[in-house]
């Protein structure tokens, strides 16, 4: 099975980008949000996730009050008309927000893609914001579940982007991703004005300080620091899930053939 690039998108594109935390997902949302033909939404299941799990995330009460709490209504919105009459509906999702009791059938009505990051670097970054994360907090098991569901349903390997590849060759990898979902890369996707957006979640003030100052993708720099010993077992748990997705990642040059 291959990840052959698609023909240009004719109708509306509803692109669900499934990421884990600290994977440059907000920068990628900025990239698509700077397209004149795109509308973006920011983690639309976050309120439902917090309402059910009661996890002590920053500003949890504010998040719950700011969004629709019923996942069914959210899924209906995500698969409905593209807001503002746009052609592209870019949906930034945290994979761990898709809780086990939430239906999956709506996933076949959107185009799904995946954003990953090396677990060591991801955990170093996540631990600084959310101490003592667990495997479900990384989103990796949920990403693999969604990936396999989509692959079975469509008979195609959905696009996977590794954040390191994206930062090392932004134009090349972003071009491959765009082509894989039926779009053309535009110059507007490579840079954007600084600042927050009205489409950012209310949690932006807690998590988006770096992106708020950014005007484009930053050059890749290996995350410095030693992973705390308490996170080593978690890194080992993450690796099999990461490797499943990493084996199918898009690179700047089209790969030959990827296995099933």
N, C-alpha and C positions, 0 to 999 in steps of 0.2 A: 504494500500500500504506500502511496506517496502523498506528500503534502503539496501537490501541484497547485500553482497559483491560479486564481479564478479570473474569469473575464470581468471587465468593469461592471460595477453594480448598477443595475437598471432602476430598481425600485428602492424604497427606503431600506436602510441598513440599521438594524438594531444590534449593536455590538456589545455583548456582555464580556467585559474583561475581568477574569477571575485572578485575583492576586492574593498574596499573603501580606502581612504588615511589613513596612520598611523595605519595600521592593521598588522604589521610585514610581509607585503607582500614581501619585498625585502629579508628578511631572508629566507622565504619559497622558493623564487627563487634561493637563494644560495644553499639551501638544494637539490633541484632538479638539479641545475646546477653542483653539485658535483658528480652526477651519471655519470659514464663513458659512458652510453648509451643515454645520454640526451643532447639536444640542448635547450637553453633558449633564449627567447626574452623579452625585457623590454618595456612595455607600447607602443605597436606598433601604436596605434591610437592617441597618444599624439599630434603629429604635426597637424593632421587634426583637432583635437579638438581645438587647439589654433588658427589655421588659421581661423576657423569659428567663434569662440566665441570672439576672440581678448582679452581675459582676460590677465591681467598683471602678469602672472606667472614669477618667476625668469628665466632669460635667454630664454624668449619666442622665440625671433628671432632665437637664436641658435638652439633651439629644432626644430623649423619649418624647418630650413635649413638642419638639420641632418637626417630627416626621409622622407619617401614617404608621400606626402600630400593627395593622392587620397585614400580614405578609401576602394574603390572597389579593387584596386591593392593590398592593404594590406590584405584584406580578402582572395583574391586569393592566396597570398603567405602563409597565415596561414593555408589554407586548402590544399595546394599543397604538393609536396615531402618534407619530413623532411630534413632540412639543414644538411650538412656534413654526410649524410647517416645514421644518428642516428635513434634509435628506438622510442625515446620519444621526442616530441616537446612541451616543457613547455612554455606556453604563459602567462606572467604576465600582467593582464589587470586592469586598473582602470574603474570601471563600469560607472562612469559619463562621460567617454570618448565616450561611445556609444550614440551619439546624436540622437534625434528623427528622423532626416531625413536619417539616415544610415539604410541600409537594415539589416534584421535579418535572412534571409533565410540561410546564411552560418553557423549559430549557430548549425544547425542540423548536420553539417559535422565535428564537433569537440566534444570532451567530455568536458562538462562544470562542474565546481565546484566553490564553493563560500567560501570566507574568510571574517569573520565578527569580530566586536569588540564592546564591550559595548559602547553605544553612549557617556556617560559621559567621559570615558577615551579617546575615540577617539577625542572628541571635545576639550578637554584640550590640547591634543598633536597637533591637527590640528591648533588651534587658535594661538599657539606659532610660527607656520611656515607661516600660511595663515590667517591673522586676518579677523574677521567678515565673516566666511563662511555662506553659505546658504544651504538649504536642498539638492538641486541638487549637491552641492560640496561634500556631504558626500557619494554619490554613492548608498545610501540605497534604494531609490525608483527604481533606475535602476537595482539594484541587484534583487529586488523582481520581477520586470518585466521579467528579463531574466530567473529567477528561474521558474516562472509560465509558461513561453513559453516553456522551456525545459521539464518541467514536463508533459505538455499537449502533446508535440510532441513525447516523448519517453515512456510515461506511467510509468515512474520511478521517484522517488525522487532523484534529483542530490545531490552529497555530499556537505555538509556544515561543515565548520570547524570554531569554535570560537577560536580566538587567545589566550584567557585566558586558555582554555582547552589544546591548543597546547603547551603552555609554562609550564603548570602544569604537564603534562605527555607527553612529546615530543615523546618518543618512541611509546607509546600506541596509541596516536591520529594519528601520522604520519603513523603508521602501518595500522590503519583503513582506512585512506585516500588512501594509496597506494593500499590496497586490493580492495577498492571500485572502483578504476579506472583500475583494472586489472594488477597491478604491485606488486612486492615484495619489502618490505622495505629492504634497504641495509644500512650497517654501514656507507657508505660514505655520506648518507643523514643527519647524525647526527652532523657532524662537517666539517669545510672547512678552507682553508688558509685565512688569513686576506688580505685586499686590495681590490681595485677595479678590475673590469673585462672588457674585451673588449666588452662584451655583455651589459654592463650597459649603460643606456641612458646618454646623455651629461649633464643631470640635476643632475647626481650623486653627483657632487661637492656641490650642494646646499641642497640635501636631505639625502645623504647616509653616513653622518659622523659616526654615530653609527655602522652601518653595516660594513663600511670599516674597523673598528677596530675589528670586531667580528670574532670569530672562531667557533661559534655554536649558537644555540638558548639560549637566556639568561633566567634565572629563572624568573617566573612571580613575579612581584612586582606591587601592586596596585598603580595606578597613584595618586600621592599626589596633593593636592591643591583643592580649592573650585572652582566650575564652575562659571564663571562670570555671574551675573544676566542677562546680555544681551544675553547669550546663553541658558538660561533655556527654553525659548519657543522653540528654535530649538531642544533641547534635547527631549522635549515632542513630537515634530513632528517626530523625528527619531524613537521613541520607537515602534510604531505599525509595522513599516517595519522590525526593528531589531527582534521583537518578532516572526514574521512570519518565519524568517530564523532560529532563535535560537531554535525554536521548533523542527527542523529537524537536528540539529547538530549531528555530529559523536562524540561519546565518546570512551574511550579506550576499553570498553567492548561493544559488539554488543547490541543495544537496542532491546527490544522485537518487538513491532509493532508500527509504526508511522502512524498517521492518514493521510488521503488525504489532 
